[in-house]
Amino acid sequence: MASFGAVLLTFLAGAEIDPASLKLHLKASLSIGTVAFLFPFLGVFAFVLYLAGWSYPQSLIGGIALSTTSVAVVYAVLVENGLNVSELGKLILAACFVNDLGTVLALGGFFANFDRWMLVFVAVTIVALYLLPVSTRYLVSWFGAGRVSEPEVKFCS
């Protein structure tokens, strides 16, 4: 569940990325984001495993932790400097998103327990996501009828 939540949070953090810009810069953002994750990950992993004497799982965590970016921080810096509207700023933000997605996938891939419970979780998640639009409309109309509050906001948060 934690891996699923991490992927979801990564996509929510990447919601500031303009889809048209991502599509326009897809090859460049995938290349930059992948290289920006992979090289530091492999370098730190090898260093702490072979030179610092860390165990294999510790080395994986060290490599993953030191190869990630923060879309939130990069976005804030880009907005502060007015670069978020430029093509270069959009490319940088898209590459950071790819980098963060690599981090989430690496954590899930290396540390998730792939067993029958994972299959049960995936099946239940697929059913829940399929039923979510209809059930959400029903819950919001039922709980929100005649009330001043915003049940949509409370439900989503």
C-alpha positions as a Markdown table, in Angstrom:
| # | Residue | x | y | z |
|---|---|---|---|---|
| 1 | Met | 0.0 | 0.0 | 0.0 |
| 2 | Ala | 2.9 | 2.3 | 0.8 |
| 3 | Ser | 4.3 | 1.9 | -2.7 |
| 4 | Phe | 0.9 | 2.6 | -4.3 |
| 5 | Gly | 0.5 | 5.7 | -2.1 |
| 6 | Ala | 4.0 | 6.9 | -3.0 |
| 7 | Val | 3.3 | 6.6 | -6.7 |
| 8 | Leu | 0.0 | 8.4 | -6.2 |
| 9 | Leu | 1.7 | 11.2 | -4.3 |
| 10 | Thr | 4.3 | 11.5 | -7.0 |
| 11 | Phe | 1.6 | 11.9 | -9.7 |
| 12 | Leu | -0.1 | 14.5 | -7.5 |
| 13 | Ala | 3.1 | 16.4 | -7.0 |
| 14 | Gly | 3.6 | 16.2 | -10.8 |
| 15 | Ala | 0.1 | 17.7 | -11.4 |
| 16 | Glu | 1.7 | 21.1 | -11.9 |
| 17 | Ile | 3.3 | 19.7 | -15.1 |
| 18 | Asp | 1.6 | 20.8 | -18.2 |
| 19 | Pro | 0.6 | 17.6 | -20.1 |
| 20 | Ala | 1.1 | 19.3 | -23.5 |
| 21 | Ser | 4.6 | 20.4 | -22.4 |
| 22 | Leu | 5.4 | 16.9 | -21.2 |
| 23 | Lys | 4.3 | 15.5 | -24.5 |
| 24 | Leu | 6.4 | 18.1 | -26.4 |
| 25 | His | 9.5 | 17.4 | -24.3 |
| 26 | Leu | 8.9 | 13.7 | -23.7 |
| 27 | Lys | 12.2 | 12.3 | -25.1 |
| 28 | Ala | 14.3 | 15.0 | -23.4 |
| 29 | Ser | 12.5 | 14.8 | -20.1 |
| 30 | Leu | 12.7 | 11.0 | -20.0 |
| 31 | Ser | 16.4 | 11.1 | -20.9 |
| 32 | Ile | 17.4 | 13.7 | -18.4 |
| 33 | Gly | 15.2 | 12.4 | -15.6 |
| 34 | Thr | 16.4 | 8.8 | -16.1 |
| 35 | Val | 20.1 | 9.8 | -16.3 |
| 36 | Ala | 19.6 | 12.1 | -13.3 |
| 37 | Phe | 18.3 | 9.3 | -11.2 |
| 38 | Leu | 20.3 | 6.3 | -12.5 |
| 39 | Phe | 23.9 | 7.7 | -12.4 |
| 40 | Pro | 23.7 | 9.0 | -8.8 |
| 41 | Phe | 21.9 | 5.9 | -7.7 |
| 42 | Leu | 24.5 | 3.6 | -9.2 |
| 43 | Gly | 27.4 | 5.7 | -8.0 |
| 44 | Val | 26.2 | 6.0 | -4.4 |
| 45 | Phe | 25.1 | 2.4 | -4.3 |
| 46 | Ala | 28.5 | 1.2 | -5.4 |
| 47 | Phe | 30.4 | 3.6 | -3.1 |
| 48 | Val | 28.5 | 2.7 | 0.1 |
| 49 | Leu | 28.4 | -1.0 | -0.7 |
| 50 | Tyr | 32.0 | -1.6 | -1.7 |
| 51 | Leu | 33.9 | 1.3 | 0.0 |
| 52 | Ala | 31.8 | 2.1 | 3.0 |
| 53 | Gly | 30.9 | -1.5 | 3.8 |
| 54 | Trp | 27.2 | -1.0 | 4.0 |
| 55 | Ser | 24.9 | -4.0 | 3.6 |
| 56 | Tyr | 23.0 | -4.5 | 0.3 |
| 57 | Pro | 19.6 | -3.2 | 1.5 |
| 58 | Gln | 21.3 | -0.2 | 3.2 |
| 59 | Ser | 23.2 | 0.5 | 0.0 |
| 60 | Leu | 20.0 | 0.4 | -2.0 |
| 61 | Ile | 18.3 | 2.9 | 0.3 |
| 62 | Gly | 21.4 | 5.2 | 0.3 |
| 63 | Gly | 21.5 | 5.1 | -3.5 |
| 64 | Ile | 17.8 | 5.8 | -3.9 |
| 65 | Ala | 17.8 | 8.5 | -1.2 |
| 66 | Leu | 20.7 | 10.5 | -2.7 |
| 67 | Ser | 19.5 | 10.2 | -6.3 |
| 68 | Thr | 16.1 | 11.7 | -6.0 |
| 69 | Thr | 14.9 | 15.3 | -6.5 |
| 70 | Ser | 12.0 | 17.2 | -5.1 |
| 71 | Val | 9.4 | 18.4 | -7.6 |
| 72 | Ala | 8.0 | 20.7 | -4.9 |
| 73 | Val | 11.3 | 22.4 | -4.3 |
| 74 | Val | 12.2 | 22.7 | -8.0 |
| 75 | Tyr | 8.8 | 24.0 | -8.8 |
| 76 | Ala | 9.0 | 26.6 | -6.0 |
| 77 | Val | 12.4 | 27.8 | -7.3 |
| 78 | Leu | 11.2 | 27.9 | -10.9 |
| 79 | Val | 8.1 | 30.0 | -9.9 |
| 80 | Glu | 10.2 | 32.3 | -7.8 |
| 81 | Asn | 12.5 | 33.0 | -10.7 |
| 82 | Gly | 9.7 | 33.2 | -13.3 |
| 83 | Leu | 11.0 | 30.2 | -15.2 |
| 84 | Asn | 8.0 | 28.0 | -14.8 |
| 85 | Val | 6.4 | 29.5 | -17.9 |
| 86 | Ser | 9.5 | 29.1 | -20.1 |
| 87 | Glu | 10.1 | 26.0 | -22.2 |
| 88 | Leu | 13.3 | 25.3 | -20.3 |
| 89 | Gly | 11.5 | 25.5 | -16.9 |
| 90 | Lys | 8.8 | 23.1 | -18.1 |
| 91 | Leu | 11.5 | 20.7 | -19.3 |
| 92 | Ile | 13.3 | 20.8 | -16.0 |
| 93 | Leu | 10.1 | 20.2 | -14.1 |
| 94 | Ala | 9.1 | 17.3 | -16.3 |
| 95 | Ala | 12.6 | 15.8 | -15.9 |
| 96 | Cys | 12.3 | 16.2 | -12.1 |
| 97 | Phe | 9.0 | 14.4 | -12.3 |
| 98 | Val | 10.6 | 11.5 | -14.2 |
| 99 | Asn | 13.4 | 11.4 | -11.6 |
| 100 | Asp | 10.9 | 11.2 | -8.7 |
| 101 | Leu | 8.9 | 8.5 | -10.5 |
| 102 | Gly | 12.2 | 6.5 | -10.8 |
| 103 | Thr | 12.7 | 6.9 | -7.1 |
| 104 | Val | 9.2 | 5.6 | -6.3 |
| 105 | Leu | 9.5 | 2.7 | -8.7 |
| 106 | Ala | 12.9 | 1.7 | -7.3 |
| 107 | Leu | 11.7 | 1.8 | -3.7 |
| 108 | Gly | 8.6 | -0.3 | -4.7 |
| 109 | Gly | 10.6 | -2.7 | -6.9 |
| 110 | Phe | 13.4 | -3.4 | -4.4 |
| 111 | Phe | 11.4 | -3.4 | -1.1 |
| 112 | Ala | 7.9 | -4.5 | -1.8 |
| 113 | Asn | 6.8 | -8.0 | -0.9 |
| 114 | Phe | 5.6 | -9.6 | -4.1 |
| 115 | Asp | 3.4 | -12.4 | -2.9 |
| 116 | Arg | -0.3 | -13.4 | -3.1 |
| 117 | Trp | -1.3 | -10.4 | -0.9 |
| 118 | Met | 0.1 | -8.1 | -3.5 |
| 119 | Leu | -2.1 | -9.8 | -6.1 |
| 120 | Val | -5.1 | -9.4 | -3.8 |
| 121 | Phe | -4.2 | -5.7 | -3.3 |
| 122 | Val | -3.9 | -5.1 | -7.0 |
| 123 | Ala | -7.3 | -6.8 | -7.7 |
| 124 | Val | -9.1 | -4.9 | -4.9 |
| 125 | Thr | -7.5 | -1.6 | -6.1 |
| 126 | Ile | -8.6 | -2.2 | -9.7 |
| 127 | Val | -12.2 | -2.8 | -8.5 |
| 128 | Ala | -12.2 | 0.2 | -6.2 |
| 129 | Leu | -10.8 | 2.5 | -8.8 |
| 130 | Tyr | -13.5 | 1.3 | -11.3 |
| 131 | Leu | -16.3 | 1.9 | -8.8 |
| 132 | Leu | -14.9 | 5.2 | -7.4 |
| 133 | Pro | -16.5 | 7.6 | -9.9 |
| 134 | Val | -20.0 | 6.3 | -9.3 |
| 135 | Ser | -19.6 | 5.9 | -5.5 |
| 136 | Thr | -18.1 | 9.4 | -5.2 |
| 137 | Arg | -21.0 | 11.0 | -7.0 |
| 138 | Tyr | -23.4 | 9.2 | -4.8 |
| 139 | Leu | -21.6 | 10.0 | -1.5 |
| 140 | Val | -21.2 | 13.6 | -2.3 |
| 141 | Ser | -24.9 | 14.0 | -3.3 |
| 142 | Trp | -26.0 | 12.1 | -0.2 |
| 143 | Phe | -23.8 | 13.8 | 2.4 |
| 144 | Gly | -23.8 | 17.2 | 0.7 |
| 145 | Ala | -27.5 | 17.6 | 0.2 |
| 146 | Gly | -28.6 | 20.9 | 1.9 |
| 147 | Arg | -25.4 | 21.4 | 3.7 |
| 148 | Val | -23.2 | 24.5 | 3.6 |
| 149 | Ser | -20.0 | 22.5 | 3.9 |
| 150 | Glu | -18.0 | 21.2 | 1.0 |
| 151 | Pro | -18.1 | 17.4 | 1.2 |
| 152 | Glu | -16.1 | 17.1 | -2.0 |
| 153 | Val | -13.1 | 18.8 | -0.4 |
| 154 | Lys | -13.4 | 16.8 | 2.8 |
| 155 | Phe | -13.8 | 13.5 | 0.8 |
| 156 | Cys | -10.7 | 14.2 | -1.4 |
| 157 | Ser | -8.5 | 15.3 | 1.5 |
